[in-house]
């Protein structure tokens, strides 16, 4: 019987109860039931064994219980209490109580002495002041992990929510970068500052004060670049280095100049707007790491960039269930208004198959998808690395789906799969030790398609 937390413990109607088996750490549903008006459920025809019972309902916290059945009489589990959801707010600080911005906060449940599988239940990033907010949590206990780029990590192995606010300290000192935004030699109050870092997942943003000054604190050692913007004016990026001793670099002056704003549209293979897409704009500048700015598109699929200084830019786009159809690069020149940029996407497609020898035996091989224009076959002159090492070295099949080469490794059964592939023409290339390189003819992949190559026989 499923009941809600509280003194009355009333039954929960409409809760989902799923019994799962757990082969090799991967839970597989076995049977599912829905609770009645009194919170009771019945799962029939369950053989003896050990299972995980996953019970969930809206506005209550999911509960996973280990269940062992012995004999044909079944088992009455009694009252299964689902906790009311709680909200956890906190702040990540360094040794000097300074904020640690954009720290990655992850919350896990299970994995302890009870034998429950370790499962991530919440994830967020702190804001520029180190504050974070997590909802829909129970009382715990939880394993909480906090990661800050360049500063290491902190862990709370057995956290229990007894209050709404917590203070988490990263055992490290932090550095900072600072400066002033100027235009024709005069300070620019309220200018927008963008800080990019080699170890930062996203650019940090803040506004200059009334004197045009700014400070970004809570930084680990590494290379950073800062850019000032206001309307259609933008500064050239300035490279700053925070050393291992976390000594701050000298304050910098950012001079605003004329820039350009790029507008565009994200659409699918049928010309419809892609809702929920995220555009990334990477500035390619010699001597600097790529400076990537992320934008959320509007409901009609359109986007507008911040001011961009003259230079070369690469535009990428991501959206659930879609992949970019091509890579897009543009040049920005002051005084030349950019044309509306089209970023096409196609529904995710899949390519799979199995690599075998002429005898039918499966082969460990490197498998690549090639877009038209790649015509050179490679000859292997040395032994292939072990499968585990090769898997770690090989590009992920989901990496840069619009790229002209995608690579993966076949498993011990010879099987390979490419997920999230862009539609269009392609070839399959297979490189296996002891066999000459093999390449298919030009094949076609439709949006959302599943191209099963079957057994690919390598001579």
Helices and strands as residue ranges (DSSP letters): E 2-4, E 16-23, E 26-34, E 49-56, E 63-69, E 80-82, E 86-93, E 104-109, E 119-125, E 131-137, E 140-148, E 152-160, E 165-169, E 175-183, E 186-187, E 192-197, E 204-207, E 213-219, E 222-230, E 233-234, E 238-242, E 252-255, E 257-258, E 263-267, E 278-284, E 291-296, E 302-304, E 311-318, E 322-324, E 328-332, E 341-347, E 349-356, E 366-370, H 387-393, E 405-409, E 415-421, E 424-431, E 438-439, E 443-445, E 450-457
